[in-house]
Amino acid sequence: MRKRSLLDEARLASLEYASRRQFLVDCAAGLGAVWCGADHGAFGAESSFPQHSSNEPLSRTAPHFAPAAKRVIFLHMVGAPSQLDLFDFKPELRRHDGLPCPQEFLEGKRFAFLKGTPNMLGPQYPFKQYGESGAWVSDRLPHFAEHVDRVCFVKSMQTDQFNHGPAQLMVHTGQARMGYPSMGSWVAWGLGTENQNLPGFIVLMSGGSAPRVGKALWSSGMLPSVYQGVQCRSQGDPLLNIANPEGVSRDLRRTALDSLSRLNQESYQAFGNPETLTRIAQYELAFRMQMEVPGVMDIADEPEHIHQLYGTEPGKESFANNCLLARRLAERGVRFIQLYDWGWDSHGTSSETAINLGFQDKCREVDRPMSALLTDLSQRGMLEDTLVIWSGEFGRTPMRETKVGVESPYLGRDHNPEAFTLWAAGGGIKPGITFGETDPMGYSVVENPVLLRDFHATILHQLGLDHDRLHYPYQGLNQKLTGVKPAKVVADILA
């Protein structure tokens, strides 16, 4: 007969004091817990990885195999930059600029805004080849162009979502619906953090606005909430309420937390809710963060040559400041650092979004800082084990987006889930290569397509995690970042 667990004992003990309604609820839940705790196939038997201490849920755990990367810095350009005006140079598209779009590009396709028969829109900026790799980059990114031999371009990314919110969820959670763990949460759960005074997953934002679906992008989903992303600010206090109220000393705060911890421990002993342990751990982490976070997030102590390198201005909210913060957080052992930069939705509806106007401003804002991040990490010997990723949520069409019968000075491109470009550097990724290819118009992938679940599997692989073994039992299914469909590691881009 199976030995009773602490949860079973607590529930049985509590029945002595239960009302009839409470009895029915607890009895049903208790029987369910007994069933789930028994060896009933994969649901109960395969949930042994990882093993975290209940007191230290972010403690370091061993990966499945030797990792190439220790941490990830993910730079997400919210709104989806046009790959056709940055990295995926198409001379044939330039020759077709202004001509009517071929009907085969439109038949059976779904678009967010395109209507009628649009004209083709060629590359809007000059392209050149750079470095020994001969990678094509437009003149909008002159600083980054000097780093092409450090990065791997994947030009054959694909998604099945053409609206921003679901597409952003796909990039970060592997699902187009809310309620699933972010990649950063999976990584923090799978590996813990190297610094117990800081969260394993930190989120930074710039551009003046949050992504469409907000905190769902860094949610922990069904994982314990201690693994969700912690949003920090690069302007003002890094976290709200990071300082104790006036008149509350650190010793008094410690005494209050000890009392609260005892109450929560009693609650856990009585009811066995694992979120109670998460709550205890979060209070303790918050207490430690009060000492560590203010110093980490204060970039004013960086030398002047570093500020010149990044173009940072302490005290302001900017992508530049966040790139420098990402390096500082990586140095201090944060496992997954997520940067969101708003403003890349390149429609032809206003000067702020147009390819020929606002797009240029966004390029200027990110070019120098992201290049500085690669230089800084490399000079400190950190690029080797830090995986840096730059991406949007989908690509842009080679057709011009305009209202039917309306001429506009603003040039825009519609959403294109069938092909987009991202780049990755460091963390065991092969440098100076281009993987995948699109057709002569840059519309569809014709060589080495990479699905998002394949790229997720590759990121986990570089961190020493097997995507098929990193799962969490929930609602009768072993939930995974890569979902239920087969995924594969993109071995050709690995060093």
N, C-alpha and C positions, 0 to 999 in steps of 0.2 A: 504493500500500500504506500502511496506517495506521502512523504513527510509534509506536514503542514508548513506553509511559508509564513513569514511575519505578517504578510497581508491577510492570509486566512485567519490567523489568530486574532488580529486586530478587529477584523470584521465580526467574527463570532463573539468576541468580548463586547462589542458595541451593541449587539442585539439585545443584551439584558436591559438596556435603557431605551430601546427604540419604540416608537409608536407603531401602530399597525401599518401605516403608510411607509414609514421608514423601514419597517421589517421587510415589506415586499420589495422596496427598492434595493436594500442591502442584500437581501437573499438572492435576487436576480443577478446583481453585480457580482456577488460573491461566487455564485456558481459559474458565471462567465470567467471570473479570474481563475478559478480552479481548472476549468477546461483549457484556458489559454496557457496556464502554467504547466499543464501536463504535456507530454510528448505527443502532440497532435500534428505531426508532419512538419512542413517547413516553417509554418508560422511561429512555432515555439522553438524549434530545434536549431534554426539558423540565425538567431539574433544575438550571437555571442560577440560580434565584433562591432565597434571596439569596446574594450572594457575600461570605463572611466571610474575613478573613485567617486562615491556619492558626495564626498566633501570637496572634491576638486574636479568638477566635470570638464574643465578645460585642461586637465593635466595631459602632458605629452603621452601619446601612445605610439606603438611601433607600427610603421606602414607594412603593407603586404610584402614589399620587396624594396631593394635599395632605390631611393629616389634620386632623380637628377636635379630636382628643385626643392627648396625648403619653403618657399612662399610664392604668392601670386600678387601682382599689381595689375588690375584690370582697368583700362581706360575706355569707358563707354561714351561715345559721342552720340548723345540722345537726339533722335530725330533722323538719323541715318545719312551720313555724308555721301556725296556722289563719288563713287569709285571711278566714274568715267572722266572726272575732272581732277582727280588726284593721282591714281595709281594704274588704272587699266586703260592704257593708251590705245586708241583704235583709229588708225589713219583712214580706214574705209568709212568709218562713221563721219569723219570730217568731210570726206568727199560727198557724202549724202546729206550734209547739213541743209536744211530748208526744204528737202524733197518730201513728198507724201510718204507716210509710213506704209510699208508692205502689209497687205491684209492678213497674211499669215502670222504677223506679230500680234494681231488683235483678235482673231477668231478663237472663240472658246476661252478667252482670258478674262480674269477679273481685275479691275483696277479700282484704286481708291478715288481718283478724280478724273482720269482721262475719259473723254467723250468724243464721239465722231471719229474722224480720220485725222489724227494729228500729223504734224510734220516732224521729221527727224531733227535732232539737235546734236550737232557735233561738239567735240571738246571745246571748252570755252577759254582754255589757257594753254600756253606753249608747254610742251613736254620735252624733256631731255633724258638721256641715259646717264647714270652715275655709277661710280665705283667700279671695281673689278667685275662685279656681277652684272653690270650693264642694266640695272633695274630702271624702269621708266618712272619718273616722278614729275608732276607739273611744277611750274614756277611758283605756285601758291605755298609750297613747303620748302623753302631754300635751306633752312637749318636741318630739317629732317633728311633732305637729299644726301647730306654728308654721311649719313649713318646706314645707308642701304646695305652695306656689306655686313652689318651686324644683325640684320633682321631677316625673317622669312615671310614672304608675301604668300598668302593663300587667296587666290583669285577665283576660286570655285566654290565659295560658301553658298549654301542654299537653306531656305526656311520655307515653311508652308503657311506663314502668316503675312498678310499685307497691310494690316493696320498696326499702328505703333504700340498700343498697350499689349495686345497678345504677342506681338513679335518681341517686345522687350522681355516679357515673361519667358518666352521660349529661350532667349539667349541666356537668361540667368537662372531659370528653374527647370528648363527642359520641358515645360508644359505651357500651354496657352491659357490655362485657367489659374485663378488665384488659389492659394492654399497649399502650395508645394514649397519645399525648402529651396532656398537659393543655393547656387554652387558654393558660395562662401560658407554657408551653414553646413553643407555636407563636408566640406574640407575641415572646418573647425571641429565638427563632431568626429570625423575620422582620425584626425591627427592631434587635436588639442592645440595649445599655443605654447610658444617657447618662453613666454613671459607671463607669469601668473598675476601680474599687476595690471595687465592690459587685456582687453577682449581679444578673442581669436579672429574676429571679423569686424573690420571698421569701414564705414562708408563716409565719403566726402563728396560734396556737391558744389558745382559752380554753374554760372550762366544765368542765375537769377530765378530759376524755377526748378521744381522737382520733376522727375519723369512722370508720365501719365498715370501709371498705376501705383506710384508712390512706394510706400514701405513694403508692399507685396513683393517687390524685387529683392529685398534683403530679409524677407521673412524666414523663420525657421520651419514653417509649415508644421508637419506632424512631429518633427524633432523637438526635444525639450527647448524651451524658449531661451535658455542661456546661450544657445548657438546662433541666435538671430544677429544680424548686423547691427552694430552700434553706430548711429549717425553722429558724427562730430562736426563742429563748425570751425571754419578757418578765420572767422571774425567774431570778436567778443569772447565770452566764455566758451571753451570748446564743447562743453556739455551743460545743459541747463541744470541748475542746482548742484553744480560740482563743488561749490563752497558750502560749508556749514552756515546755518543762520547765525546772525549776530547773537552773542551770548552763549553759543553752543561750542564747547571746546572739543578737541579731538578725543580726549579721554572720556568726556561725557557721551560723545557719539559712540565710542567703543562699548561703554557700559549699556547703553540703550540697545545696541545691536546684539550683545550677548544675551540680554533678557528676551529680545524678540526671537533669537535663535532657539532658546530653550522652549519657548511656546510653539514654534514651528516644529521642533523635534517631537514634542508631545503630540502635535497634530498628525505628524507622519506615523508615529507609533500606533495611533488610534485608527487611522484610515488608510495609510499606505499609499497616498497619492504621490507619485514621483515628482509632480510639479512643485510639491512642498520643498523637496530637496533642491530643486532648481531655484526656488525663491531664496532659500538660505544662501546658496552659492552666489546669486546675483547681488544680494546685500553685501556679502563679503567682498566681492569683486569691486562693487561701487566704492566701498571703504578704501580699498587699496588704490583704486583709480584716483581718488582725491589727492593722493600724494604724487602719483606718477604722471597723470594726464596733463596737468598744466605745464609742466616742464617740457614734455614731448611736443606739445602742440604750439609752443612759443618759438617761432622761427627767428625771432629778433636776435638770438644769440649766435646765429650762423655768421661766418665771416663775410666780408663784403664781396669777395670774389665769387662766392656761391650765389649771393643775391644777383650779381651781374650775370652769372651763368643762366639762371632760371628766369630772370626778369621779375623777381618777387618784390612785393611791397608789404611788409609786416602790417597786420591790422586790417587788411582788406580781404574780401572774399574773391578769389580768382582761381582759375585753373593752374596758374603758375605756382601760387602758394600751396595748392593741394598736391602738385607733383613733388614739391620739396617735402611736404608733410609725409607723403607716401614713402619717400626714402628714409625719413626719420623713423617712421613706424616700422618699416622693414628692418632697420638696424636694431630695433628694440624687440624684435621677436614676434610681431603680429603676423599671423599666418596668411590672411587674405585681406587685401586692401583694395577697395572698390571706389573708383572715381567716376562720377557722372557729370558730364558737361552738357548743359542744355543749349539748344539753339540751332540744330543742324537740319531742321525740317525744310528742305530746299524746294519749296513750291514757288511758282511764278505769280504769287498773289500780292506781294508787297516787297519793298526794298529791304526789309529785315531778313527775308527768307530767300530772296532771289539768288540764283547761281551767279549772276553777274554783279551782285551788290553785297548783300549781307553775308553770303558764303565766304567772301574774301576776308571779312572781319573775323569770322570764326577761325579761319585758317591762321591768321596772324596771332590770335589768342593762344592757340595750342602748339604752333610750330616750334617755337623756341623752348617752352617748358618741357615738352615730351622729349625733345632732342637732348636737353640738359639732363633729364632723368637717366637716359641711357648712358651719357658721358659720366655722370656722377656715380652711378652704380658700377660702371666698368672701372673707374679709377679707384674705387674702394674695394675692388675684388668681389663685389656682390652680384654682378650680372650673371656670373656663372651659375649661381644657385637661386636666382630670382627670375621667375617667369613673368615677363611683361607682355600684355596683350592690348591691342588697340582695335576697336571694332564699333560699328553701328549695329542696328537690329535687322536691317535688310539693305538692298541696294537701290539704285535709281535707274529709271528707264532711259534708253537712248532716244525716246520720243519727247518732243517738247510739250509741256503741259500748258494749255491755254484754254480759256473759255471759248466755246464754239462761236465763230464769227466775230471775236473781239481781239483786236490787236493790242498788245501790251508791251511796254518797255521792259517788263520783268520776265526773266527767263527762269523756268522751273522744270523739274523732272518729277514724275510720279514715282510711287513706291514700286520696287521690283524685288519680290521674294526669290526670283529664280537665279539670281547671281549677285554676290557682293564680295568685297575684298576686306580681309583683315590682315594685320601683321602681328607677328610674335617675335620676341627676342629673349635670349638668355634661357636659363632653366633647362638646358639640354636640347633646345631647338636648333636645328641646323641653320647656321647663318649664311646670308648671301645667296639665297635661292628663291625662286618663284615656283609655286606649286599650283597646278590647275590652270585652266584656260577657258575663256569664253569665246563665243562666235565673233566674226569680224565686226559686228555692231555692238558687242558687249552686252547682249541681251540675255543669252542663255549659256549655261555651262556645257562645254563640248568635251572636256577632258578632266578626269579625276575629280568628280563632284565630291564635296564634303558636306555632309549633313551636320546640323548642330549637335546631335547626339554623338556623332563621331568625334567632333572637336571636344566635347565634354569628356568623352572617354580618354582622349589624348591628354588633356590637362590633368585629369586624375592620375593617369599613368605616370606623368612626369613627377608627380608628388609621391609616387610609390604606392598608389592605390589602384586596385583592380575594380573597375566600374561594376562588374557583375557580382563582386563580393561585398561591395559597400552598399548595403541595403538596410531598410528599417521596416519591421513588420507593422502594417497599418491597414485596417479594414480588410483583413484576409489576404493581403498581397504584400510581397516584399518590395516596397517602394524603392526606386533607384533614381538618381539624377538622369540617367540615360533612358529611363522609361522601360516599357515592356518589349519594344521592338529591338532586334539585334543592332548592336553598335560595335564599331571597330576602331582601334587605335590607328591614327594616320601615321604609320611607321616611316613613310618616306620623308617626313619633315623632321625626324629625330636625328640628332647628331650621333 
